[in-house]
Amino acid sequence: MERRDVSGFVDAGRSLFSMGMVRESEGNLSTWDGERLRITRSGCRLAGIQDVDVLEGSLDAPPREASSDVALHLARYRELGSGAVAHAHPLGSVPDGWVEGEEHGVYAFAPTLVEAVAEIVRGAREPSA
């Protein structure tokens, strides 16, 4: 079996983890090139992404084991086109009493995962208005 290049996912996940933007299996990452959707699987630990953690599909047929936030990723791509989405949980971005299915954390859409991660980090470092 041929190994796929998931280095962009590995780097993005490690960056988010090392900056305290995700813990354990929080957060998720995806890319869409106009044809192929690549997204981290549900329960994946972004600090240690491996080849098996990055699933492939399409907007019309996303992988079944994709992140629980897959619908939000798909909506961004349908609205904005190809690019990358990063979802993280910077301090204070998950409301007390949050339950699965409610909005939480922060999402960033950008041309690449590197840029999406940079946007999340910028947002976490800038003081709220």
C-alpha positions as protocol buffer text, in pm:
chain_id: "A"
residue {
  index: 1
  type: MET
  ca { x: 0 y: 0 z: 0 }
}
residue {
  index: 2
  type: GLU
  ca { x: 136 y: 339 z: -102 }
}
residue {
  index: 3
  type: ARG
  ca { x: 191 y: 590 z: 179 }
}
residue {
  index: 4
  type: ARG
  ca { x: 12 y: 920 z: 134 }
}
residue {
  index: 5
  type: ASP
  ca { x: 168 y: 1252 z: 221 }
}
residue {
  index: 6
  type: VAL
  ca { x: -5 y: 1372 z: 537 }
}
residue {
  index: 7
  type: SER
  ca { x: 282 y: 1599 z: 646 }
}
residue {
  index: 8
  type: GLY
  ca { x: 66 y: 1913 z: 626 }
}
residue {
  index: 9
  type: PHE
  ca { x: -181 y: 1755 z: 868 }
}
residue {
  index: 10
  type: VAL
  ca { x: 101 y: 1637 z: 1097 }
}
residue {
  index: 11
  type: ASP
  ca { x: 259 y: 1982 z: 1109 }
}
residue {
  index: 12
  type: ALA
  ca { x: -73 y: 2162 z: 1163 }
}
residue {
  index: 13
  type: GLY
  ca { x: -178 y: 1924 z: 1441 }
}
residue {
  index: 14
  type: ARG
  ca { x: 154 y: 1950 z: 1621 }
}
residue {
  index: 15
  type: SER
  ca { x: 146 y: 2329 z: 1596 }
}
residue {
  index: 16
  type: LEU
  ca { x: -203 y: 2354 z: 1746 }
}
residue {
  index: 17
  type: PHE
  ca { x: -110 y: 2114 z: 2026 }
}
residue {
  index: 18
  type: SER
  ca { x: 223 y: 2276 z: 2108 }
}
residue {
  index: 19
  type: MET
  ca { x: 56 y: 2618 z: 2134 }
}
residue {
  index: 20
  type: GLY
  ca { x: -213 y: 2489 z: 2367 }
}
residue {
  index: 21
  type: MET
  ca { x: -495 y: 2528 z: 2114 }
}
residue {
  index: 22
  type: VAL
  ca { x: -603 y: 2161 z: 2147 }
}
residue {
  index: 23
  type: ARG
  ca { x: -569 y: 1883 z: 2404 }
}
residue {
  index: 24
  type: GLU
  ca { x: -616 y: 1507 z: 2376 }
}
residue {
  index: 25
  type: SER
  ca { x: -855 y: 1443 z: 2085 }
}
residue {
  index: 26
  type: GLU
  ca { x: -991 y: 1796 z: 2057 }
}
residue {
  index: 27
  type: GLY
  ca { x: -1002 y: 1977 z: 1725 }
}
residue {
  index: 28
  type: ASN
  ca { x: -993 y: 1862 z: 1365 }
}
residue {
  index: 29
  type: LEU
  ca { x: -839 y: 1949 z: 1031 }
}
residue {
  index: 30
  type: SER
  ca { x: -946 y: 1917 z: 669 }
}
residue {
  index: 31
  type: THR
  ca { x: -855 y: 2017 z: 315 }
}
residue {
  index: 32
  type: TRP
  ca { x: -1054 y: 2019 z: -6 }
}
residue {
  index: 33
  type: ASP
  ca { x: -891 y: 2067 z: -346 }
}
residue {
  index: 34
  type: GLY
  ca { x: -1213 y: 2095 z: -544 }
}
residue {
  index: 35
  type: GLU
  ca { x: -1244 y: 1718 z: -584 }
}
residue {
  index: 36
  type: ARG
  ca { x: -1094 y: 1535 z: -287 }
}
residue {
  index: 37
  type: LEU
  ca { x: -1186 y: 1599 z: 77 }
}
residue {
  index: 38
  type: ARG
  ca { x: -923 y: 1499 z: 334 }
}
residue {
  index: 39
  type: ILE
  ca { x: -1029 y: 1518 z: 699 }
}
residue {
  index: 40
  type: THR
  ca { x: -907 y: 1386 z: 1032 }
}
residue {
  index: 41
  type: ARG
  ca { x: -1098 y: 1093 z: 1174 }
}
residue {
  index: 42
  type: SER
  ca { x: -1315 y: 1118 z: 1482 }
}
residue {
  index: 43
  type: GLY
  ca { x: -1109 y: 1073 z: 1800 }
}
residue {
  index: 44
  type: CYS
  ca { x: -779 y: 1154 z: 1632 }
}
residue {
  index: 45
  type: ARG
  ca { x: -513 y: 1318 z: 1852 }
}
residue {
  index: 46
  type: LEU
  ca { x: -381 y: 1614 z: 1654 }
}
residue {
  index: 47
  type: ALA
  ca { x: -50 y: 1602 z: 1843 }
}
residue {
  index: 48
  type: GLY
  ca { x: 35 y: 1270 z: 1679 }
}
residue {
  index: 49
  type: ILE
  ca { x: -144 y: 1241 z: 1346 }
}
residue {
  index: 50
  type: GLN
  ca { x: -59 y: 930 z: 1147 }
}
residue {
  index: 51
  type: ASP
  ca { x: -149 y: 824 z: 793 }
}
residue {
  index: 52
  type: VAL
  ca { x: -454 y: 629 z: 914 }
}
residue {
  index: 53
  type: ASP
  ca { x: -591 y: 942 z: 1085 }
}
residue {
  index: 54
  type: VAL
  ca { x: -646 y: 1131 z: 758 }
}
residue {
  index: 55
  type: LEU
  ca { x: -949 y: 1002 z: 570 }
}
residue {
  index: 56
  type: GLU
  ca { x: -1048 y: 1076 z: 211 }
}
residue {
  index: 57
  type: GLY
  ca { x: -1382 y: 1134 z: 46 }
}
residue {
  index: 58
  type: SER
  ca { x: -1575 y: 1410 z: -130 }
}
residue {
  index: 59
  type: LEU
  ca { x: -1821 y: 1679 z: -34 }
}
residue {
  index: 60
  type: ASP
  ca { x: -2105 y: 1453 z: -148 }
}
residue {
  index: 61
  type: ALA
  ca { x: -1959 y: 1140 z: 11 }
}
residue {
  index: 62
  type: PRO
  ca { x: -1751 y: 1228 z: 319 }
}
residue {
  index: 63
  type: PRO
  ca { x: -1577 y: 942 z: 501 }
}
residue {
  index: 64
  type: ARG
  ca { x: -1802 y: 771 z: 758 }
}
residue {
  index: 65
  type: GLU
  ca { x: -1542 y: 789 z: 1036 }
}
residue {
  index: 66
  type: ALA
  ca { x: -1470 y: 1159 z: 979 }
}
residue {
  index: 67
  type: SER
  ca { x: -1463 y: 1412 z: 1259 }
}
residue {
  index: 68
  type: SER
  ca { x: -1796 y: 1479 z: 1427 }
}
residue {
  index: 69
  type: ASP
  ca { x: -1770 y: 1835 z: 1289 }
}
residue {
  index: 70
  type: VAL
  ca { x: -1763 y: 1719 z: 927 }
}
residue {
  index: 71
  type: ALA
  ca { x: -2087 y: 1904 z: 845 }
}
residue {
  index: 72
  type: LEU
  ca { x: -1928 y: 2237 z: 943 }
}
residue {
  index: 73
  type: HIS
  ca { x: -1624 y: 2165 z: 725 }
}
residue {
  index: 74
  type: LEU
  ca { x: -1846 y: 2073 z: 429 }
}
residue {
  index: 75
  type: ALA
  ca { x: -2051 y: 2390 z: 472 }
}
residue {
  index: 76
  type: ARG
  ca { x: -1737 y: 2606 z: 461 }
}
residue {
  index: 77
  type: TYR
  ca { x: -1615 y: 2440 z: 141 }
}
residue {
  index: 78
  type: ARG
  ca { x: -1956 y: 2470 z: -24 }
}
residue {
  index: 79
  type: GLU
  ca { x: -1967 y: 2839 z: 64 }
}
residue {
  index: 80
  type: LEU
  ca { x: -1602 y: 2938 z: 11 }
}
residue {
  index: 81
  type: GLY
  ca { x: -1453 y: 2681 z: -229 }
}
residue {
  index: 82
  type: SER
  ca { x: -1132 y: 2485 z: -200 }
}
residue {
  index: 83
  type: GLY
  ca { x: -888 y: 2540 z: 85 }
}
residue {
  index: 84
  type: ALA
  ca { x: -834 y: 2419 z: 440 }
}
residue {
  index: 85
  type: VAL
  ca { x: -1027 y: 2427 z: 768 }
}
residue {
  index: 86
  type: ALA
  ca { x: -878 y: 2403 z: 1115 }
}
residue {
  index: 87
  type: HIS
  ca { x: -1087 y: 2370 z: 1431 }
}
residue {
  index: 88
  type: ALA
  ca { x: -932 y: 2426 z: 1773 }
}
residue {
  index: 89
  type: HIS
  ca { x: -1026 y: 2504 z: 2132 }
}
residue {
  index: 90
  type: PRO
  ca { x: -820 y: 2800 z: 2256 }
}
residue {
  index: 91
  type: LEU
  ca { x: -871 y: 2884 z: 2622 }
}
residue {
  index: 92
  type: GLY
  ca { x: -1220 y: 3016 z: 2684 }
}
residue {
  index: 93
  type: SER
  ca { x: -1363 y: 2910 z: 2346 }
}
residue {
  index: 94
  type: VAL
  ca { x: -1574 y: 2620 z: 2476 }
}
residue {
  index: 95
  type: PRO
  ca { x: -1868 y: 2741 z: 2687 }
}
residue {
  index: 96
  type: ASP
  ca { x: -1930 y: 2595 z: 3033 }
}
residue {
  index: 97
  type: GLY
  ca { x: -2192 y: 2324 z: 3009 }
}
residue {
  index: 98
  type: TRP
  ca { x: -2121 y: 2262 z: 2639 }
}
residue {
  index: 99
  type: VAL
  ca { x: -2280 y: 1947 z: 2496 }
}
residue {
  index: 100
  type: GLU
  ca { x: -2204 y: 1759 z: 2173 }
}
residue {
  index: 101
  type: GLY
  ca { x: -2367 y: 1925 z: 1874 }
}
residue {
  index: 102
  type: GLU
  ca { x: -2351 y: 2280 z: 2008 }
}
residue {
  index: 103
  type: GLU
  ca { x: -2119 y: 2538 z: 1854 }
}
residue {
  index: 104
  type: HIS
  ca { x: -1784 y: 2561 z: 2030 }
}
residue {
  index: 105
  type: GLY
  ca { x: -1419 y: 2641 z: 1975 }
}
residue {
  index: 106
  type: VAL
  ca { x: -1293 y: 2837 z: 1677 }
}
residue {
  index: 107
  type: TYR
  ca { x: -1279 y: 2755 z: 1307 }
}
residue {
  index: 108
  type: ALA
  ca { x: -1048 y: 2905 z: 1050 }
}
residue {
  index: 109
  type: PHE
  ca { x: -1073 y: 2875 z: 672 }
}
residue {
  index: 110
  type: ALA
  ca { x: -768 y: 2957 z: 461 }
}
residue {
  index: 111
  type: PRO
  ca { x: -594 y: 2845 z: 141 }
}
residue {
  index: 112
  type: THR
  ca { x: -369 y: 2603 z: 336 }
}
residue {
  index: 113
  type: LEU
  ca { x: -360 y: 2431 z: 675 }
}
residue {
  index: 114
  type: VAL
  ca { x: -54 y: 2640 z: 770 }
}
residue {
  index: 115
  type: GLU
  ca { x: -252 y: 2958 z: 710 }
}
residue {
  index: 116
  type: ALA
  ca { x: -563 y: 2827 z: 888 }
}
residue {
  index: 117
  type: VAL
  ca { x: -355 y: 2741 z: 1197 }
}
residue {
  index: 118
  type: ALA
  ca { x: -187 y: 3084 z: 1184 }
}
residue {
  index: 119
  type: GLU
  ca { x: -530 y: 3248 z: 1179 }
}
residue {
  index: 120
  type: ILE
  ca { x: -640 y: 3055 z: 1490 }
}
residue {
  index: 121
  type: VAL
  ca { x: -319 y: 3147 z: 1672 }
}
residue {
  index: 122
  type: ARG
  ca { x: -355 y: 3516 z: 1575 }
}
residue {
  index: 123
  type: GLY
  ca { x: -714 y: 3519 z: 1697 }
}
residue {
  index: 124
  type: ALA
  ca { x: -620 y: 3359 z: 2029 }
}
residue {
  index: 125
  type: ARG
  ca { x: -339 y: 3610 z: 2087 }
}
residue {
  index: 126
  type: GLU
  ca { x: -531 y: 3924 z: 1996 }
}
residue {
  index: 127
  type: PRO
  ca { x: -724 y: 4085 z: 2282 }
}
residue {
  index: 128
  type: SER
  ca { x: -1102 y: 4079 z: 2248 }
}
residue {
  index: 129
  type: ALA
  ca { x: -1263 y: 4403 z: 2143 }
}
